[in-house]
C-alpha cells in the first residue's frame, strides 16, 4: 500500500473486493492529519519561533512517525479484514467444522478490530499534537492545523465503526474489554478536534 498511487488506491477502494475498506480509509485520514501537522511545523521555524523550537521540532518528528505508522495500519487493516472473509468461507457441514469455523471467526474478528483500534489511539495522539501546535504555529498556516484536526476526527469516527462491527464476534473477554476501552475515548477526542477547528475559524474571522 505504501507504494500505491492515490489513484491506484482509490480504484481498489471502489472495486467490488473485501479490502481495502473503511478501516484502511480511517488510517489514511490519520496519515493525512499527521502530514498536515508536519507541514505546519516545518513552516514554523526560524528566529520568530526560536522560543518554541524544541516543541515544534518534537511535534514535527512525532507527526512524521505517526504518518508512517498510519500508512502501516492501513495495510494491516486490509490484511486483517481479508482474514475475516476467509474465516467465514470455512466449511460448516459438521459440528466439528462449525466449532472450528466459529473459533476462526472470533480470532479473525479480534484481529480485524485491532488496526482500527490502534488508529483511534493514533488519531487521538494527533489531536493532542494539534492542540499543542496551534498556539505556537505560523499564523499563515493555522487553517492546516484545523484541517489536521478534521482529518483526525474523520479517522476517529470511521475507525470507531470498524471496531464496533467486529466487536460482537470477539469472544475473549479481556480483548473485548480492551477494545471497549479504546472506543470509550473517541467522543472526547472528537470534541477536542472540533474545538480546535472552532478556535481556528474564530481566529481567521477576526
Secondary structure, 3 states (H helix, E strand, C coil): CCCCCHHHHHHHHHCCCCCCCHHHHHHHHHHHHHHHHHHHHHHCCCHHHHHHHHHHHHHHHHHHHHHHHHHHHHHHHHHHHHHHHHHHCCCCCCHHHHHHHHHHHHHHHHHHHHHHHHHHHHHHHHHHHHHHHHCCCCHHHHHHHHHHHHHHHHHHHHHHHHHHHHHCCCCCHHHHHHHHHHHCCHHHHHHHHHHHHHHHHHHHCC
